[in-house]
Amino acid sequence: MIHKDIVILVEVQIPVKLQFKLQFVKEVKSCTDLLEIKMKYVNI
Protein backbone atom coordinates (compact mmCIF):
# COMPACT_ATOMS: atom_id res chain seq x y z
CA MET A 1 0.00 0.00 0.00
CA ILE A 2 1.27 3.44 -0.92
CA HIS A 3 0.36 4.98 2.44
CA LYS A 4 2.34 2.35 4.33
CA ASP A 5 5.38 2.91 2.10
CA ILE A 6 5.25 6.64 2.73
CA VAL A 7 5.04 6.17 6.48
CA ILE A 8 8.04 3.83 6.39
CA LEU A 9 10.00 6.27 4.24
CA VAL A 10 9.20 9.19 6.55
CA GLU A 11 10.15 7.19 9.66
CA VAL A 12 13.49 6.27 8.13
CA GLN A 13 14.20 9.98 7.64
CA ILE A 14 13.36 10.98 11.23
CA PRO A 15 16.80 10.25 12.77
CA VAL A 16 18.54 11.88 9.80
CA LYS A 17 16.61 15.10 9.18
CA LEU A 18 13.55 16.06 11.18
CA GLN A 19 13.05 19.18 9.07
CA PHE A 20 13.09 17.12 5.91
CA LYS A 21 10.43 14.83 7.38
CA LEU A 22 8.17 17.77 8.27
CA GLN A 23 8.46 19.17 4.76
CA PHE A 24 7.71 15.73 3.33
CA VAL A 25 4.54 15.44 5.40
CA LYS A 26 3.45 18.92 4.33
CA GLU A 27 3.95 18.09 0.67
CA VAL A 28 2.09 14.80 0.95
CA LYS A 29 -0.84 16.55 2.60
CA SER A 30 -1.00 19.21 -0.09
CA CYS A 31 -0.60 16.84 -3.01
CA THR A 32 -2.98 14.26 -4.45
CA ASP A 33 -0.31 12.26 -6.27
CA LEU A 34 1.31 10.51 -3.30
CA LEU A 35 3.24 8.09 -5.46
CA GLU A 36 4.92 10.93 -7.35
CA ILE A 37 5.96 12.58 -4.07
CA LYS A 38 7.31 9.28 -2.79
CA MET A 39 9.39 8.69 -5.91
CA LYS A 40 10.72 12.25 -5.78
CA TYR A 41 12.02 11.80 -2.24
CA VAL A 42 13.39 8.32 -2.86
CA ASN A 43 15.48 9.69 -5.74
CA ILE A 44 17.05 12.43 -3.60
FISE-452284 format. One record per residue: residue in three letters; x, y negated, z of N, C-alpha, C in turn. Coordinates in steps of 0.2 Angstrom, whole numbers, m for minus. Each point is the difference from the previous one (the first is absolute). Layout:
BEGIN
ATOM  torkol    n.x    n.y    n.z   ca.x   ca.y   ca.z    c.x    c.y    c.z
ATOM     ALA      X      Y      Z      X      Y      Z      X      Y      Z
...
# end
This chain:
BEGIN
ATOM  torkol    n.x    n.y    n.z   ca.x   ca.y   ca.z    c.x    c.y    c.z
ATOM     MET      4      6      0     m4     m6      0      4     m6      0
ATOM     ILE     m2     m5     m4      4     m6     m1      1     m4      7
ATOM     HIS     m5      0      4      0     m4      6      5      3      5
ATOM     LYS      0      7      0      5      3      5      7     m1     m2
ATOM     ASP      1      0     m7      7     m2     m2      2     m7      1
ATOM     ILE     m4     m4      0      1     m7      2      2     m1      7
ATOM     VAL     m4      3      4      1      0      7      7      3      2
ATOM     ILE      2      6     m3      6      3      1      6     m5     m2
ATOM     LEU     m1     m3     m6      5     m4     m3      1     m6      5
ATOM     VAL     m5     m3      2      0     m6      5      3      2      6
ATOM     GLU     m1      6      3      3      2      6      7      1      0
ATOM     VAL      2      3     m6      7      1     m1      4     m7      0
ATOM     GLN     m3     m5     m2      3     m7     m1      0     m3      7
ATOM     ILE     m4      2      5      0     m4      6      7     m1      4
ATOM     PRO      4      6      0      6     m1      4      5     m5     m4
ATOM     VAL     m1      0     m7      5     m3     m4     m2     m8      0
ATOM     LYS     m6     m1     m2     m2     m8     m1     m7      0      2
ATOM     LEU     m1     m3      6     m7     m1      2     m4     m5     m4
ATOM     GLN      4     m6     m2     m3     m5     m5     m2      3     m6
ATOM     PHE      4      4     m3     m2      3     m6     m6      4      0
ATOM     LYS     m1      4      6     m6      4      1     m6     m5      0
ATOM     LEU      1     m5      4     m6     m5      0     m2     m3     m6
ATOM     GLN      5     m1     m4     m2     m3     m7     m3      6     m4
ATOM     PHE      2      6      0     m2      5     m3     m8      1      1
ATOM     VAL     m1      0      7     m7      1      2     m5     m6     m3
ATOM     LYS      3     m6      0     m4     m6     m2     m1      1     m8
ATOM     GLU      5      3     m3     m1      1     m8     m5      5     m1
ATOM     VAL      0      5      4     m5      6     m1     m7     m2      1
ATOM     LYS     m1     m4      5     m6     m3      2     m3     m4     m5
ATOM     SER      4     m4     m4     m2     m5     m4      0      3     m8
ATOM     CYS      2      6      0      0      3     m7     m4      6     m1
ATOM     THR     m4      1     m5     m4      6     m1      4      6     m3
ATOM     ASP      6     m2     m3      3      6     m3      6      2      5
ATOM     LEU     m2      4      4      5      2      5      5      5     m2
ATOM     LEU     m1      3     m5      5      5     m3      6     m5     m3
ATOM     GLU     m2     m5     m4      5     m5     m3      4     m3      6
ATOM     ILE     m3     m2      5      4     m3      6      5      5      2
ATOM     LYS     m3      6      1      5      6      3      6      1     m4
ATOM     MET     m2      0     m7      6      2     m5      5     m6      0
ATOM     LYS     m3     m6      1      5     m6      0      4      0      6
ATOM     TYR     m2      2      6      4      0      6      5      6      0
ATOM     VAL     m2      6     m3      4      5      0      6     m1     m5
ATOM     ASN     m1     m4     m5      5     m1     m5      5     m6      3
ATOM     ILE     m1     m3      5      4     m5      3      6      3      4
# end
